[in-house]
Amino acid sequence: MYIAAGIYHNLKNIIRKKCRKDATSVGVEKRFMLNTLKNKEAPELLKYAIQKTDYTDQGAIGMDMNASDFFRSGKYDLDFKSPMTPTVRHAQPYC
């Protein structure tokens, strides 16, 4: 819990600096409301917040996404053809 709290507060400070101050408000699902960022920027901010702690080797980033996040133009776009997509199928740690 102590490690997670440290990462949370680092992330909150990073978001305040990068985005506007009200972007650190927390929504119904207890997550930050970052509508101004691209999808690939959010994991980078989290990675940076983890790196600012002394616990970089004691955790990992996990993602729980809805299928609707990938539904575009009547079909699911999982971006499998993009070599830059860090996904679980690559079987390597993100950070």
N, C-alpha and C positions, 0 to 999 in steps of 0.2 A: 504494500500500500504506500509505503514511504517513497519508493522509487517511482511509482505511477504518479504520485502527487507532484514530485519534482519535475517530471516530464510534462505534466499538465500545465504547471505554472510557467515553465520555459516556453511551451507552445503558445500559451496565452500572450506572453510578452512579445514573442516573435510576430504573432498575428497583429498585435497592436501597432508594431513598428511598420509592418509591410502593408497592412490594410488600414481601414479606418478603425477608430476606437470601438464603435458599436458592433464591429464584426466579432468581438469576443463574447457577445451575448450567446447564451446556450438555449437551444431549441427544446422541443418536447422530448426528443430522443436523447437528450443530454449530450449533444454534440454542438460544436461551433457552427455558426451559420456563415459560410464562406461562399457566397454566390459570385464573388468577383474573381475567384481563382479558376484556373483550368484544372481538370481532373488530375493531371500528372503533377501539379504543383503541391497538392495537399500531402501526398506521401513524402515529398522532399522537405516540407516544413516539419513534419513529424520526425523525419530522420535527423534533421538539424537540431530539433529540440532534444532528442535522445543523446546526440553527440555532445550537447552542452552539459550533460550530467556526468557523473563518475561511474555510470553503470552501463556503458555501451556494450559490454560483453555479456550482460545478464538478461537480455530480453530480445524480442523479435517483434516485427510488425505483422499483425494479422488483419485481414480485411473481410468484412461480411457485407457483400453487396447484393442488392435486389436484382433479379433478372430484368426488371424494367429499366435499370440503368443502361442496359446494352441493347434495348429495343429501339431501332431507328428505321424509318421508312418501311414499316410492315415486316421487318425481319430482325433477327438478332445479329448484331455486329460485335464479335468478340475480339476483333483486331488481331487475329492470328497471323496475318501476313506482315505485321509491323515488327521488325527486328528489335526495336527499342522498347517494346512493351514488357515491363518486369512483372510477370505473372507466375502463378504457382506451377504452371506446366513446365517452366524452365528448371524447376527443382533446385534453386539456389537461393540463399538468403538475400533479401532486399537491401539490408544495411549491415 
